[in-house]
Amino acid sequence: MRNNINGDNINVIMATDCGSTTTKSILIQKIDGEYRLTHRGEAPTTVEAPFEDVTRGVLNAIMELEELSGRTILKGEDIKSPATGDDGVDIYISTSSAGGGLQMMVGGVVKSMTGESAQRAALGAGAIVMDVLASNDGRLYHEKVKRIRQLRPDMILLSGGIDGGTVSHVVELAEVLEAANPRPRLGINYKLPVIYAGNNKAQDAIQERLGEITDLTVVDNIRPTLEEENLQPSRDRIHDLFMEHVMAQAPGYKKLMEWTDAPIMPTPGAVGEIIQKIAKQDDISVVGVDIGGATTDVFSVFEGQFNRTVSANLGMSYSICNVLAEAGIPNVARWVPYEMNEKGLTNRIANKMIRPTTIPQSLEALKIEQAIAREAMRLSFEQHKEFAVNLKGIQQKRTISDAFEQSSSGRTLVNLMELDLLVGSGGVLSHAPRREQATRMLVDAFLPEGITRLAVDSIFMMPQLGVLSTVHEKAAVEVFEKDCLIQLGSCVAPVGKFKEGQVMLTYEINLLNECITGEIVAGEMKLIQAEYVGCSATFKPGNGLDLGKGKNEPIQTKIYGGLVGILLDGRGRQPFTIPSNMSTRVRKLWEWSDATNEYPAEEK
Amino acid sequence: MAQSYTPGLKVLANTSSQKIRQLPLKGEVLVEVGDKVNADTVVASTHIPGNVQMLNVARQLNVEAEAVPDCMLVKIDENIEKGQIIAESKGLFGYFKNQLKSPIDGTLANVSNITGQALLSEPPIAIEVDAFSAGTIKEILPDEGVIVNSNGALVQGILGIGGESHGEIAVLVKSRDEIISKALINESHAGKIVIAGAYLPLDVFTHAQALGVNGIVVGGFDYDALSSILGFNLGVAVTGSEDLGISLMLTEGFGEIEMAEGTFNLFKQFDGKFASINGSTQIRAGVIRPEVMIPHTEDIESTELKESDMIICEGSPVRVIRAPYFGKVGEVVSLPAPLVKMESETMVRVAEVEFETGDVVTIPRANLEMILH
């Protein structure tokens, strides 16, 4: 790692994101005093044989940048730095989720209390939580031991007990770890990193049991009192250990770490940084999704509280068959506007799993991939809603009764009617050939209610900007606002029970040059072309329906269009239904596609 | 000349393969550098800890947790037998003692004065690692295993199931596009590795399994048939631990897809030879592809692949790995630099590929696989 970052003299920045399938590179240059994205490149990630070296994919992605920009960045396999004329770059940074990302196990005494806190700490640091070990998880001792040996996590976070409380339960968990004597996933010769963030009174006993056989570090208790959650020390330590141990063991990462000017960040951690910045800057509630090849991450900020979940096996390539298995074939097929033979559909999807870097060449293949993306995001969002319950957050104060309430079930913080902005990122959204497709995928998967703004990461660069914001905030913010976030428009969707043929919504929208009025009936979608400027509008929900102000209450508001426009969705929410009859369903899908300019015309 | 990196599966008639044969835990290496080994030669062995059981001594003896170590009648790591009295309370004036018997044969692994529990471990389980393929020991990994060097033919598949096995190669179809039938497999194929053509129906797989066939290599198989064999839908391509008694390797993918010509011809060339098959697959970081290794009995100079062999450029032999030309083989005629719009409207880097029929088509570079032979 070179340490020559000087804010004033930075003119050329290069960033890469090593995903599980593709390595993306971007080039940012200072033009007329402003940082702008100028070029992007990509190449298949090369953690697989025959290369087994992530830097090959990085070099290929940089070579694409060179080809497209005419700039000479590499000298052999070295990155030229600093930039001079048409040569070199001033900063090089990278994020990574290749190699399966950071895979952790966490432990806590009570599954729904310290277990959940530990899980939140790990997820917030960008990890995939493989399992939560708890004294009350219902598994027998030997089953826990077997599970740890089998999973071979990259790291374990052990918590349990409040400071000064009973030590026996958390020590018992440490004894389970001791008996399992776990081996790390990568690298046979190093000790497994274990972070202890539990009862401070048990620190000596934990040291005694795990000090020799693991690489143990002790940090402040994640739950020092029943009413307090203190996640940051554990998260910081997870980041450090990710760099020191996990990345250093992955194929080629030692070399990559030497090339970068800032520590390599796990991709989800970097995206989380950006989502939180958007919510804070505009004081709004945000849901973000990053759909990748192996995992789908969902981020949300509601009531000022940030939550992140990762659905470890819901992705578009490596785990595409798991989406099929979890969602079921009928749920995927309901988005495909063709009559498809089930065997043909499953074989096609399975072929993507075994050749994960391929891309859809035909329109039919694209539609199938986008159908799966809808289901992957829908399932991930379901998981997120269950996890993002109140009482979470850093240093949040609660009463004792609140704390016990949590152990039963918390209230979800996710309220779609309150949602201001839905942001999508990830290859299938960012690289969708038409922005209308990204809009439809987001709306169909998340089913936003009332009035919601929609945006997409233009070329899938939120991860790179997330890490850039930690070393050069000005450049990150400028590029994010001007080149990264594409404002797609808004979705208007009334909520409540309705009858067939019923008017769902009447509207009056004052665009720059004209006033558009009309109505939407049940099962209809309409797209109104409108730019990204605030237009005054009046929406009146149909009988018994709600747009956010209560049943039958009209709304006068300012609505934003965007690259796609204002999408009026009369398909209903709570319930949202798609016709079960095949021919009606296919007909409706074509109708919705045509109304939203989703796909090029083809024979039906 | 324009070039592009792309993944590829090895189909090599004469190569040198180095296999790391490693124990899951540290243990004993049983061979030395230079030793000649057969496929079934055990090269390293160890014992993994047996299953553990927890015994709540404090509760059963009705004593405080901190008193438990003093109540134990056996030492840590000492062998114990089922029914043996392993702990005893001090009682009152030497009377009214409570006793605790071991529920298992094994050893006393740990005693905790905080939780008051004793950890009993069942006898260790022996783990042995064999050489997988005949060859020479190239390197010793102290306490962990060895690297075996094997010279022979190597065929990598795209996905497999089942672990490692051995047997004679038996090519049972006449051509690479033939669909194998039950009638072609009989008792004489027990213990062999059967080579099928374009497709393996599920009933033929179960027939072969019942007859004791050790392995099957085929172009394509159905995903739902795979689910039925495994008993679940394979969500992520991580396989190898299935206990099926047979290994299956797909060379092309799911569906009915004729086996690549080079692959089929290579199996025909080595029909009747002894081979090793490994169905284990992990399509993730540190990818593991299934493979068949056919060792050469005599030492032959092998040609190694260089990194440059794995770069697609004009003239490279490639296979298309996605619809609409899935499975077709051709030669790259050009690699244009500008992005090109596909039917799906996706803008991609492409290659112009000429098929054997003389047709030249435009295909995304990401949908091509190098043919490495």
Boltz contact constraints between the chains, C-beta under 6 A:
constraints:
  - contact:
      token1: [A, 47]
      token2: [B, 285]
      max_distance: 6.0
  - contact:
      token1: [A, 48]
      token2: [B, 287]
      max_distance: 6.0
  - contact:
      token1: [A, 49]
      token2: [B, 287]
      max_distance: 6.0
  - contact:
      token1: [A, 50]
      token2: [B, 310]
      max_distance: 6.0
  - contact:
      token1: [A, 60]
      token2: [B, 5]
      max_distance: 6.0
  - contact:
      token1: [A, 99]
      token2: [B, 285]
      max_distance: 6.0
  - contact:
      token1: [A, 100]
      token2: [B, 284]
      max_distance: 6.0
  - contact:
      token1: [A, 100]
      token2: [B, 285]
      max_distance: 6.0
  - contact:
      token1: [A, 141]
      token2: [B, 54]
      max_distance: 6.0
  - contact:
      token1: [A, 142]
      token2: [B, 51]
      max_distance: 6.0
  - contact:
      token1: [A, 142]
      token2: [B, 52]
      max_distance: 6.0
  - contact:
      token1: [A, 145]
      token2: [B, 52]
      max_distance: 6.0
  - contact:
      token1: [A, 168]
      token2: [B, 114]
      max_distance: 6.0
  - contact:
      token1: [A, 168]
      token2: [B, 115]
      max_distance: 6.0
  - contact:
      token1: [A, 171]
      token2: [B, 114]
      max_distance: 6.0
  - contact:
      token1: [A, 171]
      token2: [B, 115]
      max_distance: 6.0
  - contact:
      token1: [A, 172]
      token2: [B, 115]
      max_distance: 6.0
  - contact:
      token1: [A, 179]
      token2: [B, 52]
      max_distance: 6.0
  - contact:
      token1: [A, 179]
      token2: [B, 119]
      max_distance: 6.0
  - contact:
      token1: [A, 205]
      token2: [B, 114]
      max_distance: 6.0
  - contact:
      token1: [A, 313]
      token2: [B, 235]
      max_distance: 6.0
  - contact:
      token1: [A, 313]
      token2: [B, 236]
      max_distance: 6.0
  - contact:
      token1: [A, 319]
      token2: [B, 236]
      max_distance: 6.0
  - contact:
      token1: [A, 321]
      token2: [B, 234]
      max_distance: 6.0
  - contact:
      token1: [A, 321]
      token2: [B, 235]
      max_distance: 6.0
  - contact:
      token1: [A, 322]
      token2: [B, 235]
      max_distance: 6.0
  - contact:
      token1: [A, 322]
      token2: [B, 236]
      max_distance: 6.0
  - contact:
      token1: [A, 325]
      token2: [B, 233]
      max_distance: 6.0
  - contact:
      token1: [A, 325]
      token2: [B, 235]
      max_distance: 6.0
  - contact:
      token1: [A, 346]
      token2: [B, 223]
      max_distance: 6.0
  - contact:
      token1: [A, 346]
      token2: [B, 224]
      max_distance: 6.0
  - contact:
      token1: [A, 347]
      token2: [B, 223]
      max_distance: 6.0
  - contact:
      token1: [A, 347]
      token2: [B, 254]
      max_distance: 6.0
  - contact:
      token1: [A, 347]
      token2: [B, 255]
      max_distance: 6.0
  - contact:
      token1: [A, 350]
      token2: [B, 223]
      max_distance: 6.0
  - contact:
      token1: [A, 350]
      token2: [B, 254]
      max_distance: 6.0
  - contact:
      token1: [A, 351]
      token2: [B, 253]
      max_distance: 6.0
  - contact:
      token1: [A, 351]
      token2: [B, 254]
      max_distance: 6.0
  - contact:
      token1: [A, 353]
      token2: [B, 237]
      max_distance: 6.0
  - contact:
      token1: [A, 354]
      token2: [B, 158]
      max_distance: 6.0
  - contact:
      token1: [A, 354]
      token2: [B, 159]
      max_distance: 6.0
  - contact:
      token1: [A, 354]
      token2: [B, 237]
      max_distance: 6.0
  - contact:
      token1: [A, 354]
      token2: [B, 253]
      max_distance: 6.0
  - contact:
      token1: [A, 355]
      token2: [B, 321]
      max_distance: 6.0
  - contact:
      token1: [A, 357]
      token2: [B, 366]
      max_distance: 6.0
  - contact:
      token1: [A, 358]
      token2: [B, 321]
      max_distance: 6.0
  - contact:
      token1: [A, 358]
      token2: [B, 322]
      max_distance: 6.0
  - contact:
      token1: [A, 358]
      token2: [B, 366]
      max_distance: 6.0
  - contact:
      token1: [A, 358]
      token2: [B, 367]
      max_distance: 6.0
  - contact:
      token1: [A, 359]
      token2: [B, 364]
      max_distance: 6.0
  - contact:
      token1: [A, 359]
      token2: [B, 366]
      max_distance: 6.0
  - contact:
      token1: [A, 360]
      token2: [B, 344]
      max_distance: 6.0
  - contact:
      token1: [A, 361]
      token2: [B, 342]
      max_distance: 6.0
  - contact:
      token1: [A, 361]
      token2: [B, 364]
      max_distance: 6.0
  - contact:
      token1: [A, 362]
      token2: [B, 323]
      max_distance: 6.0
  - contact:
      token1: [A, 362]
      token2: [B, 324]
      max_distance: 6.0
  - contact:
      token1: [A, 362]
      token2: [B, 343]
      max_distance: 6.0
  - contact:
      token1: [A, 363]
      token2: [B, 343]
      max_distance: 6.0
  - contact:
      token1: [A, 363]
      token2: [B, 344]
      max_distance: 6.0
  - contact:
      token1: [A, 365]
      token2: [B, 323]
      max_distance: 6.0
  - contact:
      token1: [A, 366]
      token2: [B, 344]
      max_distance: 6.0
  - contact:
      token1: [A, 433]
      token2: [B, 345]
      max_distance: 6.0
  - contact:
      token1: [A, 433]
      token2: [B, 346]
      max_distance: 6.0
